[in-house]
């Protein structure tokens, strides 16, 4: 069998008056050994009707906790590792017109992404992360800073080994501080929960080397103009230790800068060996190079520095830099940034499968995708028996049968 693409499916296909795609988008993230199922509801769903754990049943798994994310109204269900995936059944939800939504189900697929809160969250604001489908993330952060010798950010990441070429679209970020950072990061270590260094020159307390390209907001939370530009953060030495003049985190000048045009703010990092090249764009196809960087191999004293590791953490990151919001404004908070269309390739020559889109049209379900991938189906995820549908071409139309059917694309 040829190379398989990642399963890219937002919902199961169902018979009857309620379609999961009409009401909810489902995604998964991992954290501390648990799987967190993100449920983002359509505007037609009354969010006050989504708060009870009893309204959700997960096939063959126990739901251990439920929480609502106030910044976007999403629900996050926690469970044990999903292994081969599961199905979530929704009961007693209501629409905004007060009507009860008929019971429906949606597939819950295991994902490769995790999330952490970098740093100790000194101001006490609660970080959070919600997976939006298979390649989107809403990140919530009340981080104090992402600069100098200390980082606080919410980071959704995948573990990548070798060369890669990754991109993401920044759909939105809240007005927060002048220098808030919503971007794409490659990082050596996670520094989850790590406190601010009391001695910046102590390697045991030092924060990770990293490279990030990000955008800042147009306005602050307190109504002043923000910097509204693209930026690059580059920490070439762990904690800055060994850098010339202890220049801990560099913020190089970008020649080809431009104001971000939300929601079409595309960011990209490409790695070849020890060379990292950074880009911006507004359509995910055409790119403007912002710079290229190589992590140093020796420090200011000529002592050797290990090369940036082959296996690293890559993904969207958000820090509102609350430290740049004056306390007197009373506007420090946990803010949200929305990332969509994360993707790209990884070594060895990996190819990201096309997106499988599922829509309902005149009582039929329509599957659509780009390219020459083969559509596969499976009626039981536990069996892991996927059937090729070589005659299916995009758009592929189906009449619902009353049973959950799962689909994916194979390259």
N, C-alpha and C positions, 0 to 999 in steps of 0.2 A: 504494500500500500504506500502511496506517495506521502509526502510530507503533510502533516495535518495542521490546519490553522487552529487558532484559539476559538473556542466556542463563543459565538457572538450573538446572543439571543436575549432579548429583553423580556420575553414572556412566553408562556405556553399558549397553545391555540385551543380555544374552547368553543363548545357549542352553547347556544342559549343567548339570553339578552345581555349578559355581562361579559365583556372581554377585558382581560387584565391590562392590555395595552391602552385601553381607554382610561384607566384609573391610576395606574402605578408604574413606576420604573424601578427595577430591582438591580442592586449591585452588591458585591461583597468585598470586604477588606478583612485582613487578619491583624490581630493585635494581642500580644501576650498569650499566644496559644489558642485563642478563641477566634471564631469566625463572626464577624459583624455584618449583618444583612441590612443594607440601607434601602429604605422604602421612601421614595419621593412621589408624592401624590399629585395628580392633575388638579388644576384650579377648580374643577367641578366637584371635588371631594371636600366635604366639611371636615377640616382638620381636627375639630373638637371631638369627632366621632372615631378617631384613630388611636386613642390613647390607652386602650385596655389590652393587656397581654392576652386575655381570653379570646380576642377577636382574630388571633393568628394561630394556625396549626401548621407545624412543620413536619412533613412526612419522615418518620423514622428518626427524628431528632427531637430533643427537648429544647425549648427556648428558656434560657436561664435568666434573661433580663430584657427589659424594654426601656428605652428612653426616647424622649423627643428632643430634637435639636431646635432651639428657639429661633436661631437665625434663618432657617429655611423651612421650618415646620416638618422636616423629615422625621421618620421613625427609624430607630436602629434596634434590631433584635440581635441578641447575642446567643450563640450556641457553640457546641463543640465543633471540631474540624468536620467539614462537610464531606470530605473524601470525594465521592462521585457525584455530589450534588443532591438536590432535594426538590420538593415542591411545597410552596406555601399556599395555604388556603385562607381566604379573607372572608370574615363574617361580620354582618351588622354594621358595615360602614354606611354613611349617609352622604348624599349629595348636598350641595349648597342650597337646593330648593326644598330640603327636608325629607326627600324620599329615601327609602332604604334601598341600597344597592344590592342586587342579588349576589349570592355567594359566587366567588370566582377563585381561580387558582393561577399561580405564576411559577415558572421555573426559577430555581435558585442555583446558580452555577458557581463552582469553586473558582477563585481567581488567584493570580500570582502576586497581588499587591498587598502590602502591609502599610501601617501608618504608625508614626510616633510623634510625641511632643518633644522636640529638641530643647534642652535646657530645663531649668527648674520652675519656670512660670512664676517669677518673683512677685507679680502683682496679684496672683491668685485667680485670674480669669480661667475658665474651663476651656481647654482645647478640645476639638472634636474633628471628625472627618466622616464624610458620607460618600460612599461609592454611588455614582450615577450611571447605571448600566455597566458596560464593560470597559469603557474608556473615558469616563468623566469622574470628577471629584469636586465636592464642595468642602473646602478646608476652613476651619474656624480657629482663630488664634487671637490671643491677647498678649502676644509676645512683646517683651520690652525692647529687644534689639536683635539685629542679625548683622553684626559688624564688630570690628576691633577684636577683643580677646574672648567675646562671649556671644552665644547664639541662643535665641528663643524663637522657634518657628514650629508650625505644623507641617509635617512632611509625609506625603504618600509616595511610596517608592516600590520599585522592583529591584531585585538583585541581578546585576548584569555582569557578565564576564567577557572580557576581550573588547574588540572594537564595537562601536555602536553608532547609530544615527537616530536620535530621538527628538520628537517635537511635541508641542502641546499648544492648545489655543486658550488664552485667557479670555473668558467670556465676560467677566465682571469682577470688580473688587469694590468693597465698601469705601466710602470716604473715611479715612482714618488719620494717619499722620502724613506729613509732607513727604517723608521718605519711606513709606510702606513698600514692601517688596513682595510681589506676586510673580513667581517665575518657575523656571526649570533648573533643577540643581543636580549636580553629580558630587557625591560626598564619599569620603573614605571611611568614616565611622559615624554612628548615629548620634551619640551623645545624648541619648534619651534620659531625661531627668537629671542630667549632670548639673551641679551648681556652678555659679560664677567662680572663676579661679580667684582664690585669695592671694596666690602668688603666681602671676602670669608667666614667670620664668620657670615654673615647676612643670616638667613634661607630664607628670602624672595627672595634673589638673588641666592640661591644655586641650583646647577644642580642635576638631578635625580640620584638615585641609579640605578645601572644596572650591568649586567653580559654579557660579549661578548667573544666568541671564534673567532679568526680571523687568517688570514695568511698575511705575509708581502711579498713584491716583491723580485725577485732575483736581480734586478738592479735598480739603481736610474735613474731619468730623465737626470742627468748630467754625466752618464756613470760609476759611481762607484758601486761596489757591495753593495747590500742592505742586510738586515738581513736574508731574505729567510728562515722563520721558522713559526711555529704555535705559537700563543700567547693567553693569557687570560687577559682580563681587568675586574676588579671587584671593583666596588665602593660600599662598604657595608653600608655607611652612606650617607645620602643626603648632597651633597657638602663636604663630609668628616667631617662634624661637629659632634663632639663627638667621633671620632675615636682616638685610641692611637697615640700620637705624631702627630696628624693631618695628618695621612697617607691617603691622599684623595682617590687616585685610585691605587689599588694594581695591580701588574703585577707578579703573582706568577711563580716560576720556574716550568717548565713542565718536568717531568722525562722522559716521553715517546715521546719526541719531534722528529720531522723529517722535512726535507725540503719539502715544498708543491710540488706536482707533477701535475701541471696544464696540461690539463683541468680537471683532476679527483681529485679535492680537495673537499672532503666531510666533512662538519662540522655538529655537532649535539648537541642540548641541551635538556635534559630531566628533567622535573619537577615532583616531588612527594611531595606534601605539601610544606614545606619550604626548601626541599633539591633539589639542582640543580646539575646535573651531566653533564659533558662536554666530548665530544668525537671528534676524528678525524677518517677519513677513506679514502680509495681510490677507493671504488666501490659501496658505498651506502648500503652495506650489512654487511660487516665485520667492526667492530669498535674497536678502541683503546681508552680506557679511559684516559683522560688527567687530571681530577681532579673532586672534588665535593665540593660544597659550600653551606653554610647556612647563610642567612642574620642575623646579630646580633639582639638580642632582648633587649639589654641594651647597653648604651654608656660607655665611659671610667669612668664616674662618677657614674655608677650604675643606672642611670635613664633609665626608660623603653623606648624602641624604637618600634614603630608600626611594626608588621610583614610585610614582603613584600606582597603587595596586591594580592588578588585572581585574579583580572582582570588586565591584563598587556598588553603591546605591544611587539610583537615578529616578527622578520623578518630580512632580509639582511640589512647590514649597510656598508657604505664605507666612509672613511676619508683618503685622501692622506697625511695628516699631513704636509702641506706646510711649517709650521714653522720649520721643520727639513731640508728644502731645502735652502741652502745658497742663499741670495739675489744676490750675485755676479755671480751666475751661469746663471741667467736670465731664469731659467726653471720652476719657479712657474707657475701653471696653474690650470684649471679645468680638472681633469683626469677621466677616466672611469674604472669601474669594472663590470664584467658580471657574473651574478648569474643565475643558472639554476636548475631545478628539486627540487624546494622548495616543501616541503610537510611534512606529519606526522599526528599524531593523537592529539586529544584534549579531555578533559572531556566532557560529561560522556561516556567514552569508545568509542569515535568516531573513525571511520575508514576512512582513505583516499581512495576514489574510485580509481580504476586503470586508467591509462592514456588511452584515446581513440585516436588512431593514424589514420590519414586520408592520404592516398596516391593515386596517379593516376598510373595505370598500364595498358598499352595496350588499352587505351580508356575507361577502367572501373575504378570505384572508389572503393577502398578497405578500409574497416574499420577493425582495429585489436585492441585487448586488451588482457590482462591477467586476469585469474581468472574466476569466475562464475557470474559476474554481468550481468544483463539483459539490452540489448540494447533497447532504446526508441527513437521514432521519433516524430517530430512535424513540420508541414508546416507553422505555424503561432505562433510566440512566444507570441504575445499578448493574445492568447487564453489560454495559459498555459495548454493546453490539450495534454498530452504526451501519446503516444500509445506504449504499450509493444510489443516487437518483440521477444517472448520467443523462437521461433525456430531459431533465428539468432545466429550463433556461429562464433567465431573468427578463421580465417579471413572471414568477410562478404563482398561479392562482389556485386556491384550495377552497373547498366547501367544508366548513367545520363539521366534525363527526361526533362531538360530544366527549371525546377523550383527549387527554393531554398528549401532545406530540412535540418532541424536541427536535430542533434543526441546528445544523452547523455547516460550515464550509470547509472543504478539504482542498488544499493546493495540489 
